[in-house]
Amino acid sequence: MKTIVAVTAQNRKTIFEHAGKCRNFLIYTIKNNVIATKKLLELSKEETLHHFFHQEKDNNSTASSLFDIDILLTKGIGEGAIQKLAKQNVACYIIKETDPDTAINKLISGTLETVSPVSHNKSGHNCNSNTQHNHHSH
């Protein structure tokens, strides 16, 4: 069985804390609990998850390249985005690990620790499709 995992890696070296604005992802293909391939996926600003999730419903976006993955590993993502990714059959995990290769190896071995998503009450910038917001300045 093959699993495709994307890791937010804006600087291409460490795991990034804002999945929605991330434009560089390390894509790992895991076969039989071994890393088969690792490649860099570079997105334009229009292809980011943040941009895609805020498009009008009838607008076809090219962010679907991220919907080919099975798992997204990141240091930060809003609950609304997690739910939208789930609708695309993408499991999302917020993790503390900073090294992408270490995170993947821990994922394979079953030792990767995840963090619960923050609640909307405590964070002022989580994206939620049901609310109006202006958080583009941070």
HELIX and SHEET records of a PDB file:
HELIX    1   1 ALA A   19  LYS A   21  5                                   3    
HELIX    2   2 LYS A   45  GLU A   47  5                                   3    
HELIX    3   3 LEU A   49  PHE A   53  1                                   5    
HELIX    4   4 ALA A   63  ASP A   68  5                                   6    
HELIX    5   5 GLU A   79  LYS A   87  1                                   9    
HELIX    6   6 PRO A  100  SER A  109  1                                  10    
SHEET    1   A 6 VAL A  34  GLU A  42  0                                        
SHEET    2   A 6 ASN A  24  LYS A  31 -1                                        
SHEET    3   A 6 LYS A   2  THR A   8 -1                                        
SHEET    4   A 6 ILE A  71  THR A  74  1                                        
SHEET    5   A 6 ALA A  91  ILE A  95  1                                        
SHEET    6   A 6 THR A 114  VAL A 115 -1                                        
END                                                                             
